[in-house]
Amino acid sequence: MMLSVVTAKKRISLYLDEALKSDLERLAKIRKRSLSNLIEVLCEEELERARNNGELKDA
């Protein structure tokens, strides 16, 4: 049975090395998150770091 999820979030494709994917899945399980949500949070944290150090300036 396929469920349709309505969300404003955009879907992307991501290619990962098998070992990296495995480690991310383990971390997601430890943090009680889905793999997708963990990757989103990690991206948000990295963008915040880039903004704070001046690497990425908001327009």
C-alpha positions as CSV (number, residue, x, y, z in Angstrom):
1,M,0.0,0.0,0.0
2,M,1.5,3.3,-1.1
3,L,0.8,6.4,1.0
4,S,0.9,9.9,-0.5
5,V,2.6,12.5,1.7
6,V,1.7,16.1,1.1
7,T,4.6,18.4,2.0
8,A,6.0,21.8,0.9
9,K,9.5,20.3,1.0
10,K,11.3,19.6,-2.2
11,R,12.5,16.1,-3.1
12,I,16.2,15.6,-4.2
13,S,18.2,12.6,-5.2
14,L,21.4,11.9,-3.4
15,Y,24.2,9.5,-4.2
16,L,26.2,8.3,-1.1
17,D,29.0,5.8,-0.6
18,E,27.6,2.7,1.0
19,A,29.7,3.1,4.2
20,L,28.6,6.7,4.6
21,K,24.9,5.7,4.1
22,S,25.3,2.9,6.6
23,D,26.8,5.3,9.2
24,L,24.1,7.9,8.7
25,E,21.4,5.2,9.1
26,R,23.0,4.1,12.4
27,L,23.2,7.7,13.6
28,A,19.6,8.4,12.5
29,K,18.4,5.4,14.5
30,I,20.4,6.5,17.6
31,R,18.9,10.0,17.3
32,K,15.4,8.5,16.6
33,R,15.1,10.3,13.3
34,S,14.5,9.2,9.8
35,L,17.5,9.2,7.5
36,S,15.9,12.0,5.5
37,N,15.3,14.1,8.6
38,L,18.8,13.5,9.9
39,I,20.3,14.7,6.6
40,E,18.1,17.8,6.6
41,V,19.2,18.7,10.1
42,L,22.9,18.1,9.3
43,C,22.5,20.4,6.3
44,E,20.8,23.1,8.4
45,E,23.6,22.9,11.0
46,E,26.3,23.3,8.3
47,L,24.5,26.2,6.7
48,E,24.2,27.9,10.1
49,R,28.0,27.4,10.6
50,A,28.7,28.8,7.2
51,R,26.6,31.9,7.9
52,N,28.2,32.4,11.3
53,N,31.7,32.3,9.9
54,G,30.9,34.6,7.0
55,E,31.4,31.9,4.4
56,L,27.7,32.3,3.4
57,K,26.1,35.7,3.6
58,D,22.4,36.1,3.4
59,A,21.1,38.4,0.7
